[in-house]
Amino acid sequence: MTLRSAALVGNPNAGKSALFNALTGARQKIANYPGVTVERKAGRLTLPGGETIALTDLPGSYGLDATSPDEEVTRKVILGEFPGEAAPQVLVVVLDASNLEQHLVFAQEVIALGRPCVVALNMVDLAERDGLVIDPAALEAALGIPVISTVAVRRRGLTELAAAIAAAEERAAEHHRPRTTLTERRVTAHAIAEAAIVSESSRHRLHAKLDRVFLHPWLGPLILFAMLFVVFQAVFSWATPFADALEGAIGWLTERVRAAMPESLARDLITDGILSGVGSVVVFLPQIVILFFFILAMEASGYMARAAFLMDRMMAGVGLSGRSFIPLLSSFACAIPGIMATRSITDPKDRLTTILVAPLMTCSARLPVYAVIIAAFIPNRAVLGPVGLQGLVLLGLYVFGIVAAMVVALVLRSSVTKGAASGFIMELPKYQLPHPKDLLIGLWQRAWIFLRRAGTIIFMVTVVLWLLLNFPRAAPGEDQIDASVAGHIANGLAVVVEPIGFNRDIALSLIPAMAAREVAVSSLATSYAVGASDEEAQAQQLGDRLKASWSLPTALAFLAWFVFAPQCMSTIAVTRRETNGWKWPVFMLIYLFALAYLFAGMTYWTAVWLGLG
Amino acid sequence: MTLDLLPLETRARITAVDWSRLVVEEAQRLQALGIDLGAIISVAHRGIFSGRDPIALSVGRMTVALRRVHAQAIEVEAL
């Protein structure tokens, strides 16, 4: 039988992903396993003979008795029970050399299946750094299968491993070894590890020292917040030139299309529809890439687990775990990377709850909306020393979002996503320097996921939006928007939103704001015939016009609406991808709309009752 | 004494675990990580908020985080 497929199996933190990246390079495909939200990583491995085979990186697992969806997938794929997935012909058991005893427990279980197996004794360099010397030959003798020492990031042992994989299939299939109990495997693991460890110095391991700093009762949180400050500073300041350049490029492209094509509806579709719509989503790419650079670096270095440890108690208060902290924090920049970062949450219910509340974190796209309304309606006066009323209102909106997220998380956790959490039992992995290549591959994958969304679902929605705004065509003298389907939808919507103080212009602005929340601003500017081309002048002019035509309660209700801002289609699209179906994005949409309506209404009615209007 | 009361950096042996206080997945996860009868552990770190929850345990060459509710189900004797 020719060899066509192999898979990496092993405990979490065995360095499987780095080994996978080193073996397959950038030639890999990331998708979900059908029906579950577990990532399927597949690539091509070139064998010494020149032929290539499919290599999959199976989710990290502690044993064949699954305790999480990840482990369930690993178990089913190994046993050939996963529908549509052929069982891999060769299993490459990845062991962390410095955690041999622990990792041998699962390894024995895999080897006992009697399938062609190879062991990759990975991260031997880190073990040596910790003063641990292991004899691969002794390990090979004890396990009865080939053992190859590897250092994925330095590409050590990769050819030998590929050769061993090629040779594994040729060995006669072994008989099943008898199935053992966990205790038996643990005793055997201890004995094998003892025999294979040549020497073990008692010098303090580096990661214990680092933990003393990073998990220190007050130094730890201080470092965490300093680090987060740097991350956010970088997301907002480093991204600006790139976002401006992207915006410039889109503008240039628009100009070129205008110059090259005669004036027509088709040209308008390309420029005003596709380029400006998709463009308003794509400009978030630099922010997302920068944010993911830090998230991936924190994950690869082992720091992410420490951040989760520090913040766990706080998150436990609303029924989540420390692992939700970073995804939720990322959502302050944009909910898309936040929702994508929930992959590191192992418990499916925790993960779903985190995804559902992520849009409540005030993302950067809401700032332009807040800025225009606050500048126009909130008097710029000092309240307490240097603290101004405008700043206070802005802070209040952020806090409102956070409180709403906490309450929603609590409610969801005791209703829709109810269920015993697998709590917060996790290994704190060893610290290691992230490898640039692994970071680049990870960044490329995240950027690609985002761009593919922009190219497919967001593209489609943009075209539909444009069609809604431009058809049917207006009769001469009639306003195009009033005549359009969107205009009619806005008329209908206006009736619905009238009780919460919204007028038709607001209803209309909410439709194109589906592309990105801040588009509401330019849409309002169109409605109020603001001519200024420069952004700042536009905001100023728009503020003046709004002040003339909106009451204060309406403005406040509009702000309250944007705390929930349910209409971001990119968020809906990424939620669909991450939850593998339409059920949860639809649920998210409904609950966000309900809350937005309720709180905008309450704000409006209270403001009117207080006589503010 | 239960594990949540064990002082920092004190080596102890797990003498009993009340598995009924834990969800099945939690029990399996603990066992998979080697936190089971007879294991030698020590508390390496505690959380920063009131109650000093969660707890980071040293088990062999690993550090494992768990919550106080889990630790309360685990009986230990200091060595």
Boltz contact constraints between the chains, C-beta under 6 A:
constraints:
  - contact:
      token1: [A, 62]
      token2: [B, 32]
      max_distance: 6.0
  - contact:
      token1: [A, 63]
      token2: [B, 32]
      max_distance: 6.0
  - contact:
      token1: [A, 67]
      token2: [B, 25]
      max_distance: 6.0
  - contact:
      token1: [A, 67]
      token2: [B, 28]
      max_distance: 6.0
  - contact:
      token1: [A, 67]
      token2: [B, 29]
      max_distance: 6.0
  - contact:
      token1: [A, 98]
      token2: [B, 61]
      max_distance: 6.0
  - contact:
      token1: [A, 99]
      token2: [B, 61]
      max_distance: 6.0
  - contact:
      token1: [A, 101]
      token2: [B, 60]
      max_distance: 6.0
  - contact:
      token1: [A, 102]
      token2: [B, 34]
      max_distance: 6.0
  - contact:
      token1: [A, 102]
      token2: [B, 62]
      max_distance: 6.0
  - contact:
      token1: [A, 215]
      token2: [B, 45]
      max_distance: 6.0
  - contact:
      token1: [A, 217]
      token2: [B, 48]
      max_distance: 6.0
  - contact:
      token1: [A, 221]
      token2: [B, 48]
      max_distance: 6.0
  - contact:
      token1: [A, 309]
      token2: [B, 65]
      max_distance: 6.0
  - contact:
      token1: [A, 310]
      token2: [B, 48]
      max_distance: 6.0
  - contact:
      token1: [A, 312]
      token2: [B, 54]
      max_distance: 6.0
  - contact:
      token1: [A, 313]
      token2: [B, 47]
      max_distance: 6.0
  - contact:
      token1: [A, 313]
      token2: [B, 49]
      max_distance: 6.0
  - contact:
      token1: [A, 313]
      token2: [B, 53]
      max_distance: 6.0
  - contact:
      token1: [A, 420]
      token2: [B, 23]
      max_distance: 6.0
  - contact:
      token1: [A, 422]
      token2: [B, 25]
      max_distance: 6.0
  - contact:
      token1: [A, 422]
      token2: [B, 26]
      max_distance: 6.0
  - contact:
      token1: [A, 423]
      token2: [B, 26]
      max_distance: 6.0
  - contact:
      token1: [A, 423]
      token2: [B, 67]
      max_distance: 6.0
  - contact:
      token1: [A, 424]
      token2: [B, 54]
      max_distance: 6.0
  - contact:
      token1: [A, 424]
      token2: [B, 67]
      max_distance: 6.0
  - contact:
      token1: [A, 425]
      token2: [B, 26]
      max_distance: 6.0
  - contact:
      token1: [A, 425]
      token2: [B, 29]
      max_distance: 6.0
  - contact:
      token1: [A, 425]
      token2: [B, 66]
      max_distance: 6.0
  - contact:
      token1: [A, 426]
      token2: [B, 65]
      max_distance: 6.0
  - contact:
      token1: [A, 427]
      token2: [B, 62]
      max_distance: 6.0
  - contact:
      token1: [A, 427]
      token2: [B, 64]
      max_distance: 6.0
  - contact:
      token1: [A, 428]
      token2: [B, 63]
      max_distance: 6.0
  - contact:
      token1: [A, 428]
      token2: [B, 65]
      max_distance: 6.0
